Amino acid sequence: MMVLIVERVSPSLRGDLGRWLIEVQAGVFVGRVSELVREALWERATNRVDEGTVTMLWRTNNEQGFDMRTWQPKQYVPINIEGIWLTLRPVANT
């Protein structure tokens, strides 16, 4: 299982991703693809995104059961600490 989340990208990229994955919500694509196809979709998405962001999660054999990568994260920045994914969130200015 793989999840690909895109934000602020062109409709043509979303349509292209929809040929391989199902869009379950605006910008959220889900599917079961091989590692080769997963890597090709990552390249396709990151090469065609301008100011937007791309996040990909997929099932793997580790403590959390998934792995992930991001491209140009804006608000929530994932970090990997000793094999565990955590998310840095922006601090609100008061």
N, CA, C and O atoms as CSV, one atom per row, in Angstrom:
chain,resi,resn,atom,element,x,y,z
A,1,MET,N,N,0.849,-1.170,0.000
A,1,MET,CA,C,0.000,0.000,0.000
A,1,MET,C,C,0.895,1.233,0.000
A,1,MET,O,O,1.902,1.291,0.706
A,2,MET,N,N,0.511,2.202,-0.795
A,2,MET,CA,C,1.249,3.442,-0.894
A,2,MET,C,C,0.280,4.612,-0.865
A,2,MET,O,O,-0.809,4.538,-1.435
A,3,VAL,N,N,0.673,5.689,-0.203
A,3,VAL,CA,C,-0.113,6.915,-0.168
A,3,VAL,C,C,0.779,8.036,-0.693
A,3,VAL,O,O,1.923,8.182,-0.263
A,4,LEU,N,N,0.254,8.815,-1.615
A,4,LEU,CA,C,0.972,9.951,-2.177
A,4,LEU,C,C,0.089,11.180,-1.990
A,4,LEU,O,O,-1.043,11.215,-2.472
A,5,ILE,N,N,0.607,12.186,-1.288
A,5,ILE,CA,C,-0.150,13.396,-0.998
A,5,ILE,C,C,0.519,14.564,-1.709
A,5,ILE,O,O,1.714,14.808,-1.540
A,6,VAL,N,N,-0.262,15.278,-2.501
A,6,VAL,CA,C,0.261,16.453,-3.204
A,6,VAL,C,C,-0.560,17.671,-2.803
A,6,VAL,O,O,-1.775,17.589,-2.623
A,7,GLU,N,N,0.131,18.806,-2.667
A,7,GLU,CA,C,-0.526,20.066,-2.332
A,7,GLU,C,C,-0.020,21.139,-3.285
A,7,GLU,O,O,1.163,21.182,-3.621
A,8,ARG,N,N,-0.930,21.999,-3.712
A,8,ARG,CA,C,-0.602,23.118,-4.596
A,8,ARG,C,C,0.144,22.657,-5.850
A,8,ARG,O,O,1.216,23.169,-6.171
A,9,VAL,N,N,-0.437,21.688,-6.548
A,9,VAL,CA,C,0.138,21.194,-7.802
A,9,VAL,C,C,-0.874,21.383,-8.921
A,9,VAL,O,O,-2.044,21.672,-8.670
A,10,SER,N,N,-0.424,21.222,-10.136
A,10,SER,CA,C,-1.291,21.440,-11.298
A,10,SER,C,C,-2.321,20.314,-11.434
A,10,SER,O,O,-2.063,19.179,-11.032
A,11,PRO,N,N,-3.476,20.632,-11.998
A,11,PRO,CA,C,-4.479,19.599,-12.261
A,11,PRO,C,C,-3.953,18.508,-13.197
A,11,PRO,O,O,-4.369,17.353,-13.101
A,12,SER,N,N,-3.041,18.872,-14.098
A,12,SER,CA,C,-2.506,17.859,-15.019
A,12,SER,C,C,-1.663,16.824,-14.272
A,12,SER,O,O,-1.682,15.647,-14.630
A,13,LEU,N,N,-0.929,17.239,-13.249
A,13,LEU,CA,C,-0.175,16.273,-12.453
A,13,LEU,C,C,-1.116,15.364,-11.688
A,13,LEU,O,O,-0.893,14.156,-11.617
A,14,ARG,N,N,-2.156,15.927,-11.120
A,14,ARG,CA,C,-3.136,15.103,-10.397
A,14,ARG,C,C,-3.798,14.113,-11.343
A,14,ARG,O,O,-4.025,12.961,-10.972
A,15,GLY,N,N,-4.111,14.545,-12.560
A,15,GLY,CA,C,-4.692,13.632,-13.541
A,15,GLY,C,C,-3.728,12.535,-13.935
A,15,GLY,O,O,-4.129,11.386,-14.117
A,16,ASP,N,N,-2.466,12.880,-14.066
A,16,ASP,CA,C,-1.440,11.896,-14.408
A,16,ASP,C,C,-1.297,10.851,-13.303
A,16,ASP,O,O,-1.225,9.655,-13.587
A,17,LEU,N,N,-1.256,11.294,-12.051
A,17,LEU,CA,C,-1.147,10.358,-10.939
A,17,LEU,C,C,-2.386,9.468,-10.838
A,17,LEU,O,O,-2.305,8.321,-10.399
A,18,GLY,N,N,-3.538,10.015,-11.253
A,18,GLY,CA,C,-4.782,9.257,-11.215
A,18,GLY,C,C,-4.809,8.075,-12.174
A,18,GLY,O,O,-5.682,7.214,-12.064
A,19,ARG,N,N,-3.876,8.019,-13.104
A,19,ARG,CA,C,-3.797,6.846,-13.990
A,19,ARG,C,C,-3.218,5.638,-13.277
A,19,ARG,O,O,-3.454,4.501,-13.685
A,20,TRP,N,N,-2.459,5.877,-12.211
A,20,TRP,CA,C,-1.800,4.782,-11.489
A,20,TRP,C,C,-2.417,4.526,-10.119
A,20,TRP,O,O,-2.392,3.403,-9.614
A,21,LEU,N,N,-2.972,5.582,-9.526
A,21,LEU,CA,C,-3.482,5.521,-8.162
A,21,LEU,C,C,-4.901,6.066,-8.133
A,21,LEU,O,O,-5.325,6.741,-9.071
A,22,ILE,N,N,-5.635,5.782,-7.070
A,22,ILE,CA,C,-6.976,6.337,-6.923
A,22,ILE,C,C,-6.899,7.561,-6.014
A,22,ILE,O,O,-6.253,7.525,-4.967
A,23,GLU,N,N,-7.559,8.640,-6.420
A,23,GLU,CA,C,-7.579,9.865,-5.622
A,23,GLU,C,C,-8.777,9.793,-4.680
A,23,GLU,O,O,-9.914,10.013,-5.098
A,24,VAL,N,N,-8.520,9.486,-3.408
A,24,VAL,CA,C,-9.597,9.284,-2.437
A,24,VAL,C,C,-10.101,10.584,-1.837
A,24,VAL,O,O,-11.206,10.637,-1.298
A,25,GLN,N,N,-9.302,11.623,-1.929
A,25,GLN,CA,C,-9.659,12.964,-1.491
A,25,GLN,C,C,-8.771,13.894,-2.298
A,25,GLN,O,O,-7.768,13.455,-2.861
A,26,ALA,N,N,-9.119,15.151,-2.363
A,26,ALA,CA,C,-8.337,16.082,-3.175
A,26,ALA,C,C,-6.860,16.032,-2.790
A,26,ALA,O,O,-6.489,16.380,-1.668
A,27,GLY,N,N,-6.022,15.597,-3.729
A,27,GLY,CA,C,-4.588,15.546,-3.517
A,27,GLY,C,C,-4.070,14.342,-2.759
A,27,GLY,O,O,-2.870,14.259,-2.499
A,28,VAL,N,N,-4.937,13.400,-2.392
A,28,VAL,CA,C,-4.527,12.203,-1.653
A,28,VAL,C,C,-4.755,10.984,-2.540
A,28,VAL,O,O,-5.892,10.626,-2.843
A,29,PHE,N,N,-3.659,10.354,-2.949
A,29,PHE,CA,C,-3.712,9.203,-3.852
A,29,PHE,C,C,-3.281,7.953,-3.116
A,29,PHE,O,O,-2.342,7.981,-2.320
A,30,VAL,N,N,-3.975,6.850,-3.386
A,30,VAL,CA,C,-3.697,5.586,-2.720
A,30,VAL,C,C,-3.628,4.482,-3.760
A,30,VAL,O,O,-4.374,4.493,-4.739
A,31,GLY,N,N,-2.737,3.537,-3.548
A,31,GLY,CA,C,-2.664,2.398,-4.453
A,31,GLY,C,C,-1.659,1.370,-3.979
A,31,GLY,O,O,-0.918,1.575,-3.017
A,32,ARG,N,N,-1.664,0.270,-4.683
A,32,ARG,CA,C,-0.705,-0.798,-4.418
A,32,ARG,C,C,0.112,-0.986,-5.690
A,32,ARG,O,O,-0.382,-1.513,-6.687
A,33,VAL,N,N,1.363,-0.552,-5.643
A,33,VAL,CA,C,2.230,-0.601,-6.811
A,33,VAL,C,C,3.567,-1.212,-6.412
A,33,VAL,O,O,3.898,-1.295,-5.229
A,34,SER,N,N,4.323,-1.635,-7.409
A,34,SER,CA,C,5.653,-2.185,-7.151
A,34,SER,C,C,6.619,-1.064,-6.749
A,34,SER,O,O,6.323,0.119,-6.912
A,35,GLU,N,N,7.765,-1.459,-6.228
A,35,GLU,CA,C,8.782,-0.474,-5.858
A,35,GLU,C,C,9.246,0.322,-7.077
A,35,GLU,O,O,9.495,1.523,-6.983
A,36,LEU,N,N,9.359,-0.346,-8.206
A,36,LEU,CA,C,9.779,0.322,-9.437
A,36,LEU,C,C,8.777,1.408,-9.848
A,36,LEU,O,O,9.174,2.520,-10.193
A,37,VAL,N,N,7.497,1.086,-9.809
A,37,VAL,CA,C,6.456,2.056,-10.160
A,37,VAL,C,C,6.412,3.172,-9.114
A,37,VAL,O,O,6.243,4.342,-9.458
A,38,ARG,N,N,6.564,2.809,-7.842
A,38,ARG,CA,C,6.570,3.811,-6.780
A,38,ARG,C,C,7.677,4.849,-7.017
A,38,ARG,O,O,7.445,6.052,-6.894
A,39,GLU,N,N,8.870,4.373,-7.355
A,39,GLU,CA,C,9.981,5.293,-7.618
A,39,GLU,C,C,9.719,6.153,-8.854
A,39,GLU,O,O,10.060,7.335,-8.874
A,40,ALA,N,N,9.119,5.565,-9.876
A,40,ALA,CA,C,8.796,6.320,-11.091
A,40,ALA,C,C,7.749,7.395,-10.794
A,40,ALA,O,O,7.841,8.506,-11.316
A,41,LEU,N,N,6.761,7.077,-9.965
A,41,LEU,CA,C,5.747,8.069,-9.599
A,41,LEU,C,C,6.357,9.192,-8.770
A,41,LEU,O,O,5.972,10.352,-8.919
A,42,TRP,N,N,7.298,8.858,-7.904
A,42,TRP,CA,C,7.979,9.887,-7.119
A,42,TRP,C,C,8.731,10.844,-8.041
A,42,TRP,O,O,8.630,12.061,-7.890
A,43,GLU,N,N,9.475,10.302,-8.984
A,43,GLU,CA,C,10.214,11.139,-9.936
A,43,GLU,C,C,9.264,12.005,-10.749
A,43,GLU,O,O,9.520,13.190,-10.964
A,44,ARG,N,N,8.181,11.415,-11.191
A,44,ARG,CA,C,7.199,12.139,-11.995
A,44,ARG,C,C,6.592,13.291,-11.198
A,44,ARG,O,O,6.451,14.402,-11.711
A,45,ALA,N,N,6.236,13.025,-9.957
A,45,ALA,CA,C,5.601,14.050,-9.128
A,45,ALA,C,C,6.584,15.163,-8.772
A,45,ALA,O,O,6.241,16.341,-8.879
A,46,THR,N,N,7.794,14.812,-8.354
A,46,THR,CA,C,8.743,15.842,-7.924
A,46,THR,C,C,9.292,16.651,-9.092
A,46,THR,O,O,9.699,17.798,-8.907
A,47,ASN,N,N,9.310,16.078,-10.286
A,47,ASN,CA,C,9.775,16.832,-11.451
A,47,ASN,C,C,8.738,17.828,-11.953
A,47,ASN,O,O,9.084,18.782,-12.650
A,48,ARG,N,N,7.476,17.619,-11.609
A,48,ARG,CA,C,6.416,18.474,-12.143
A,48,ARG,C,C,5.780,19.399,-11.110
A,48,ARG,O,O,4.857,20.148,-11.429
A,49,VAL,N,N,6.262,19.351,-9.898
A,49,VAL,CA,C,5.715,20.236,-8.861
A,49,VAL,C,C,6.539,21.517,-8.859
A,49,VAL,O,O,7.767,21.470,-8.919
A,50,ASP,N,N,5.862,22.659,-8.791
A,50,ASP,CA,C,6.568,23.936,-8.769
A,50,ASP,C,C,6.716,24.411,-7.325
A,50,ASP,O,O,7.740,24.174,-6.685
A,51,GLU,N,N,5.701,25.072,-6.830
A,51,GLU,CA,C,5.733,25.590,-5.461
A,51,GLU,C,C,5.038,24.660,-4.472
A,51,GLU,O,O,4.984,24.956,-3.279
A,52,GLY,N,N,4.513,23.554,-4.951
A,52,GLY,CA,C,3.755,22.647,-4.105
A,52,GLY,C,C,4.634,21.697,-3.311
A,52,GLY,O,O,5.860,21.806,-3.309
A,53,THR,N,N,3.974,20.764,-2.638
A,53,THR,CA,C,4.671,19.766,-1.838
A,53,THR,C,C,4.211,18.373,-2.235
A,53,THR,O,O,3.105,18.186,-2.743
A,54,VAL,N,N,5.079,17.402,-1.995
A,54,VAL,CA,C,4.763,16.001,-2.255
A,54,VAL,C,C,5.205,15.203,-1.034
A,54,VAL,O,O,6.320,15.374,-0.542
A,55,THR,N,N,4.333,14.338,-0.554
A,55,THR,CA,C,4.651,13.425,0.545
A,55,THR,C,C,4.255,12.027,0.126
A,55,THR,O,O,3.151,11.814,-0.375
A,56,MET,N,N,5.148,11.074,0.328
A,56,MET,CA,C,4.866,9.690,-0.034
A,56,MET,C,C,5.112,8.799,1.183
A,56,MET,O,O,6.132,8.910,1.863
A,57,LEU,N,N,4.152,7.917,1.436
A,57,LEU,CA,C,4.284,6.924,2.495
A,57,LEU,C,C,4.030,5.553,1.893
A,57,LEU,O,O,3.178,5.405,1.017
A,58,TRP,N,N,4.766,4.551,2.357
A,58,TRP,CA,C,4.552,3.194,1.871
A,58,TRP,C,C,4.834,2.196,2.983
A,58,TRP,O,O,5.593,2.466,3.915
A,59,ARG,N,N,4.210,1.052,2.858
A,59,ARG,CA,C,4.346,-0.017,3.837
A,59,ARG,C,C,5.727,-0.641,3.722
A,59,ARG,O,O,6.219,-0.903,2.624
A,60,THR,N,N,6.347,-0.876,4.881
A,60,THR,CA,C,7.631,-1.555,4.917
A,60,THR,C,C,7.783,-2.266,6.248
A,60,THR,O,O,6.972,-2.079,7.155
A,61,ASN,N,N,8.806,-3.068,6.366
A,61,ASN,CA,C,9.018,-3.869,7.562
A,61,ASN,C,C,9.961,-3.134,8.522
A,61,ASN,O,O,11.167,-3.379,8.532
A,62,ASN,N,N,9.391,-2.232,9.327
A,62,ASN,CA,C,10.154,-1.560,10.374
A,62,ASN,C,C,9.245,-1.387,11.588
A,62,ASN,O,O,8.122,-1.892,11.599
A,63,GLU,N,N,9.716,-0.682,12.600
A,63,GLU,CA,C,8.947,-0.537,13.838
A,63,GLU,C,C,7.581,0.107,13.626
A,63,GLU,O,O,6.599,-0.319,14.233
A,64,GLN,N,N,7.507,1.118,12.780
A,64,GLN,CA,C,6.246,1.816,12.542
A,64,GLN,C,C,5.413,1.169,11.447
A,64,GLN,O,O,4.218,1.444,11.340
A,65,GLY,N,N,6.018,0.317,10.635
A,65,GLY,CA,C,5.291,-0.347,9.567
A,65,GLY,C,C,5.203,0.449,8.281
A,65,GLY,O,O,4.553,0.019,7.328
A,66,PHE,N,N,5.856,1.615,8.242
A,66,PHE,CA,C,5.851,2.426,7.035
A,66,PHE,C,C,7.142,3.223,6.942
A,66,PHE,O,O,7.876,3.373,7.919
A,67,ASP,N,N,7.399,3.729,5.746
A,67,ASP,CA,C,8.502,4.649,5.521
A,67,ASP,C,C,7.934,5.828,4.741
A,67,ASP,O,O,6.831,5.740,4.203
A,68,MET,N,N,8.663,6.910,4.678
A,68,MET,CA,C,8.132,8.078,4.002
A,68,MET,C,C,9.248,8.964,3.479
A,68,MET,O,O,10.410,8.838,3.868
A,69,ARG,N,N,8.855,9.873,2.577
A,69,ARG,CA,C,9.741,10.926,2.099
A,69,ARG,C,C,8.890,12.112,1.682
A,69,ARG,O,O,7.713,11.970,1.353
A,70,THR,N,N,9.508,13.284,1.703
A,70,THR,CA,C,8.783,14.503,1.344
A,70,THR,C,C,9.609,15.333,0.378
A,70,THR,O,O,10.828,15.188,0.283
A,71,TRP,N,N,8.918,16.198,-0.328
A,71,TRP,CA,C,9.547,17.123,-1.260
A,71,TRP,C,C,9.002,18.507,-0.946
A,71,TRP,O,O,7.794,18.727,-1.035
A,72,GLN,N,N,9.865,19.440,-0.581
A,72,GLN,CA,C,9.523,20.815,-0.278
A,72,GLN,C,C,8.458,20.953,0.804
A,72,GLN,O,O,7.484,21.678,0.601
A,73,PRO,N,N,8.609,20.276,1.961
A,73,PRO,CA,C,7.597,20.429,3.011
A,73,PRO,C,C,7.559,21.862,3.511
A,73,PRO,O,O,8.600,22.498,3.677
A,74,LYS,N,N,6.361,22.367,3.748
A,74,LYS,CA,C,6.204,23.762,4.152
A,74,LYS,C,C,5.874,23.897,5.645
A,74,LYS,O,O,6.535,24.653,6.357
A,75,GLN,N,N,4.868,23.179,6.114
A,75,GLN,CA,C,4.412,23.361,7.488
A,75,GLN,C,C,4.849,22.223,8.397
A,75,GLN,O,O,5.435,22.469,9.451
A,76,TYR,N,N,4.582,21.013,8.019
A,76,TYR,CA,C,4.926,19.860,8.843
A,76,TYR,C,C,6.136,19.180,8.229
A,76,TYR,O,O,6.068,18.647,7.121
A,77,VAL,N,N,7.230,19.201,8.948
A,77,VAL,CA,C,8.487,18.668,8.426
A,77,VAL,C,C,8.793,17.348,9.124
A,77,VAL,O,O,9.083,17.338,10.321
A,78,PRO,N,N,8.732,16.224,8.390
A,78,PRO,CA,C,9.038,14.945,9.017
A,78,PRO,C,C,10.540,14.784,9.231
A,78,PRO,O,O,11.346,15.163,8.380
A,79,ILE,N,N,10.899,14.225,10.365
A,79,ILE,CA,C,12.300,13.924,10.659
A,79,ILE,C,C,12.382,12.479,11.136
A,79,ILE,O,O,11.463,11.970,11.778
A,80,ASN,N,N,13.478,11.838,10.817
A,80,ASN,CA,C,13.680,10.450,11.204
A,80,ASN,C,C,14.724,10.422,12.314
A,80,ASN,O,O,15.873,10.813,12.108
A,81,ILE,N,N,14.319,9.963,13.478
A,81,ILE,CA,C,15.224,9.859,14.618
A,81,ILE,C,C,15.351,8.387,14.978
A,81,ILE,O,O,14.419,7.772,15.497
A,82,GLU,N,N,16.516,7.843,14.693
A,82,GLU,CA,C,16.832,6.444,14.976
A,82,GLU,C,C,15.775,5.494,14.405
A,82,GLU,O,O,15.372,4.532,15.059
A,83,GLY,N,N,15.338,5.777,13.188
A,83,GLY,CA,C,14.400,4.905,12.500
A,83,GLY,C,C,12.936,5.158,12.798
A,83,GLY,O,O,12.078,4.450,12.272
A,84,ILE,N,N,12.626,6.136,13.619
A,84,ILE,CA,C,11.240,6.474,13.957
A,84,ILE,C,C,10.919,7.841,13.361
A,84,ILE,O,O,11.654,8.807,13.570
A,85,TRP,N,N,9.811,7.915,12.614
A,85,TRP,CA,C,9.389,9.166,12.008
A,85,TRP,C,C,8.635,10.023,13.016
A,85,TRP,O,O,7.707,9.558,13.678
A,86,LEU,N,N,9.043,11.268,13.120
A,86,LEU,CA,C,8.366,12.276,13.926
A,86,LEU,C,C,8.107,13.483,13.030
A,86,LEU,O,O,8.696,13.603,11.955
A,87,THR,N,N,7.225,14.373,13.474
A,87,THR,CA,C,6.893,15.544,12.672
A,87,THR,C,C,7.172,16.805,13.468
A,87,THR,O,O,6.686,16.977,14.586
A,88,LEU,N,N,7.967,17.687,12.868
A,88,LEU,CA,C,8.176,19.016,13.455
A,88,LEU,C,C,7.061,19.920,12.975
A,88,LEU,O,O,6.845,20.057,11.771
A,89,ARG,N,N,6.363,20.528,13.888
A,89,ARG,CA,C,5.305,21.452,13.536
A,89,ARG,C,C,5.744,22.864,13.854
A,89,ARG,O,O,6.490,23.083,14.808
A,90,PRO,N,N,5.288,23.828,13.062
A,90,PRO,CA,C,5.705,25.214,13.331
A,90,PRO,C,C,5.163,25.704,14.659
A,90,PRO,O,O,4.072,25.324,15.082
A,91,VAL,N,N,5.939,26.549,15.306
A,91,VAL,CA,C,5.514,27.155,16.555
A,91,VAL,C,C,4.717,28.415,16.227
A,91,VAL,O,O,5.157,29.250,15.437
A,92,ALA,N,N,3.568,28.541,16.828
A,92,ALA,CA,C,2.714,29.716,16.595
A,92,ALA,C,C,3.357,30.953,17.202
A,92,ALA,O,O,3.807,30.931,18.347
A,93,ASN,N,N,3.397,32.024,16.435
A,93,ASN,CA,C,3.914,33.291,16.946
A,93,ASN,C,C,2.857,33.949,17.812
A,93,ASN,O,O,1.723,34.148,17.376
A,94,THR,N,N,3.228,34.285,19.033
A,94,THR,CA,C,2.262,34.916,19.935
A,94,THR,C,C,2.677,36.304,20.298
A,94,THR,O,O,1.977,36.981,21.051
